[in-house]
Amino acid sequence: MEKVKLPIKVDPARCAQSRLVYQGVFAAALMPRLQDSTQGIHGDIDVSLNFGTDAQGLRVMSGKARTQVSLQCQRCNELFDTTIESEFTYTPLRANAEAPELPEDYDTIEVDEVGEINLAEIIEDELILGLPQIPTHENEQCSEGKFDQSFGDIPTAEERPNPFAVLEELKRK
């Protein structure tokens, strides 16, 4: 399948009205903040986007983004390659517009004065959010992984006594 370059800016209202589906790529050069947050991006960023209207009548853009990046392991300081993936759902709003009651998994995105959104920036933001906070190899692959040890068992939440159980007893009296 041929990789198609996606438009950088789109009008989400028109796209939702037409129920457009985009499947393509963004060049890594369009993602300077992601480039700065990693040790390098390998190839293009694969993106699939679906525009439409949900049951509430909200215009919605949902999609997935995926790319290969190099990160520096924080245990051994060596580089390793990993895949960063992100799934997202946005509903576009005009500036200063009051947000309607949104489902929990929706985020809002502000359209510019022409009513467009910058897809490259949105995808870049999503991929940056998908980066691990502390990048490390798997223990088996890391030269320092053999030193990653824990001692004893940590009790689960159900096994620990409730510190407020005493207050509950007082409440009953």
N, C-alpha and C positions, 0 to 999 in steps of 0.2 A: 504494500500500500504506500502511496506517495505521501510524503510529509508536506503539509501545506502550511505556509506562514500565516499566522492569525493577524487580524487587524489589531492595532495598538489601542485605538479608541472605538467604542461603539455606543449607540443609543439603546440602553436596556429596555426602554418602553417599546420602541419599534421592534426590537428583537423578540420581546416577550409576546407582542401582538402577532408576530409572524411565526412564533414557536421555533425559532432558529436553533440549530444544533451545530456547534463548531467542534471540529476535531483537527488538531494541528500542533504546531510547535512555535515557540518563541526562541529566538537566538539568545545564547548566554550573554552576549554583549549588551542586551537590554536590561540586564539584572546586575548593575554595579554593586548594590548593597549586599546582595547574596554572594557575589564574588568576594567582597571584602570580609564577609562573615565566615567564609570557608577558605580552604587552601586551593580551591579550583573547582570549576564546573566542567564536567565531561559531557560534551555534546549539547544538544538542544534540550529545551524543557518541553516535555510532552504534556499537552493540555486537552481536556475535553470539557465543553461547556454546553449546558442546556438552558434555554430561556423559555419561560412560559408563565402561566397564571395559575395560582394554587386555588384551593377550595374557598378561601376567604376573599378571593378576587385580588390578591396581592401579586404584583409582578415579581417574578423570582428568577434569579440566575444561580444555578447550582453547577458544580463541576468538580473536576479532579485535576491535580497537577503532580508531575513526577519528574525527577531528575537524579542524575548520579553526581555526587560531589566527593571531594577529598577533604577529610577532616584530620586534625592532629589529635592523637590519643593523649588524654590528660594524665595517663599513668606512665607511659613509656616515651612520650613525645615523638613517636613515629607516625607517619601518615598512613591513613587507611581509607579505602573507598566505601561509600555507603549510598543507599538509595533514600532520598527524601520524598515522601508522598504527603499529599494534603487533600482533604475533601472539604468542601465549603458550600454554603448556601447564603446568598445575599438577597436583600430586597432593596431596590434603589429608592432614595428619598431626595427631595429638593432641600436646599439649605434652609434652615429655620422652619422646616415643616415638622409638624408634630407626628411622631411615630405612632402608628396604630398598634393595637395589641398584636404582638408577634409570637409565633411559635418559638419554643425554647432554642431550637437549633438554627434559627435565622439570625443573621447579622445584618445591620443596615450599612449602606454605602451611599455617600453623598454624590450626587451628580453635579457636574459643573454648570456654568451659566447657559450652556447650549443644550444641556440635558444628556451629556455623554459621561462615560466613565473610562478610566485608563486601565485596560485589562492587564497590561504588562506590570503596572505597579501593584495591582491587586494580587496577581499570581506571585510576584516577588515577595510581598508581605506574607502570604500564606506559606510559602516555602521557608522563609526565615523563621516563622513561628513553628514550623515542623522540625527545625534543627534540634538535636539533643542539647540539653543544658550543659551536660558534662560529657563530651564525646570520648568514648573509650572503645577499644577492641573488645571482642568477646574474650573471656578469660583464657580459653584454649589458644587463642591466636596472639595474645599479648605477652611480650617478654616479661612483664611485671605482674601478670595475672596470677601467677602461682603464689604471690604474696597477699592476695586478696582473701582474707580469712575472717570468719566470724566464729565466736565462741558462745556456746549455750543456746538455749531456745528462747525466742521472744514469744511471750504468750499472745494469743489472738485476743481481739476485743471482747469476745464472749467469755473467755476464761478469766479476765481481769475483774476484780470486784468493782462495783459501781461506787465511786466516791460520794455520790449523793444519796446512797441508800439510807444513811442515817437521817437525812432531812425528810425522806419519804416516811420514815417511822414517826417522826415528830408531827408530820402533817396528819397522820391517822389519829393521833391522840386528841 
